[in-house]
Amino acid sequence: MLQDQYDDLYVIRQFARLQFSSTQDLKAEYKKRLKKKCPLGIEREELILRLIQQIQKELYRPEQVRSEQEIKNPAAFNKRALEMAVQGSTTELADGTVLERAYKGEIHVVRRVDGKYEYKSNRYNSLTEIAQRITGTQCSGPAFFSRKTRIAF
């Protein structure tokens, strides 16, 4: 499947997920993604539209301007990135990284592909989104994946 088709499918899945989300969850996601409170009195459909627009913006934005210096030791780079993570920031691991974390008897595999995190055929912007999906609780992705995790490249 081509990357554009994969991205389009991802947006469609996100739209379906939003349609089945509660208004309270939509407002929380709005605050998380747009970094501001949800406007009072906004219609549910408008809220979903704004979230989809933000998701598309995040997905299709040009590669973030990063110092394009070659990462000479990806394992050390990734370990340091997880250790130095601060709340509210996105942890950037080297593309090609594979994280394997055992949790409640199941092995969870996350891959870093094209600047996104891939877990169970879905793409995520952050490790925290994945950690929260795995645990069902509010938790830090870098903290979750820095413990008991096998990091490969």
N, C-alpha and C positions, 0 to 999 in steps of 0.2 A: 504494500500500500504506500502511495506517495505521501510525503510529509504534509502537503496541503490537505489531502483527504483525511489524514489522521487528525490534523488540527480542526477541520470542519466537524468531524465526528465528535471530537472532544467538546466543542461548543454546543452541539446538539444535545449531548448527554448532560451538560451543565444546565441547559435550558429545561430539560425534562426534570432534573433534580430540583431546580428552583420552583417549578410548577407544583411539586409535591411537598415543598417545604412550608412550614407554618409562617405566618406573618412575623412572628417574633424572631424566628430563625433568619428570615430575610433581612430584617432590620439589623440584626447582629452581624450578618455577613456584609451588609452595606457599610456599617461602621468599620469593620475590619479591613475591607478592601479599599474603601475610599478615604479612610482615615478622618472621617467626620460623622457627626450624628445624622441619622436619617431625618429628612424634613418631616415636620408634623403634618398630618392630614394627607400624606401621599397615598395615592391609590395603589393597591397591590400590583396591578399590571404595570404601572409606571415604575414601581420599585424593581420588578423583575427585569424590565427593559433596561434600566440604568445598570443593574448588576451584570446583565449580559454584555452591555457595551463595555463595562470595565473589564470583564473577563476577556473579551476580544482584544481590548487595548493591551492587556498584560500579555496575551498570547502572541500577538502579532507585532509588538514593538520591536524596533531594531535591537540587535544585541546591545546589551548595556555596555557603556564605555568602561572597559576594564583595561588595566595595563596588560597588554597582550604579550607580556613576557612569558616565555616558555616555562612551564612548570617542570623543573628538573626531577623532582621527587614527589610524585602524586600522593603516595601514601603519607608522607610527612606533611604535605600541604593539607590533605584532608583531615588528618589528626589534629593539626593546629587549628583549622577552621572550626571544627567541632568544639575544641577546648575554648576558643576565643569568642564563641557565639554570645551575643548579648540579646536580651529580650527586645522584641520589636524589629529586629533586623533579620534579613534573609541570609541564611548560611549558604554560601556558594562553594560547592565541592567541584573537583575537576570532572569534566565530562568523561564518561567511561567508568566512573566509580560504581561499584556494586556494594551495597550494604546488606548484610544478612543478620537479622536479629530474631532470636527465639523469644516468643512471648506466649505464655499459657499453652505450651506444648506445640505451638505452630511456628514454623520458620517463615519469616516475612522478608521478602527480597525487594529492595528498592534500587533502581538504576538511575544514574544521572545521564540524561540524553539531551543534547541540544539546549542546555541551560535550564531544563525542567527535571522534575523528579517523576519517575514512572513507577507505579505500584499497581499490580493487578490490572494491567492494560489501561489504566487511567493516568492522566498527567496532572501533576500538582506543582504549585509554585514554591512550596516550602515543605521542609521535613515535618514541621509542626502539624500541618494538615494531615499528613499520613499518620503520624504518631497518635493524633487524636482519633482518627478513624480506627486504628488498630486497638487502642485501649478503651475507647468510648468515654474518655475523660479529657478535661482541659490539662494538657501537659506540654512541655517544651520538647519540640522535635530533636534539637541538638542534644539535649540532656538524655532523652530516651535512646537515641542512636549512639551516644558516646559510651554507653554501658552495655556490656555483654554483646557487642556487635562485632562481626567479622567484616573487615573492610578490605575489599579487593579492588584491583584496577586492571 
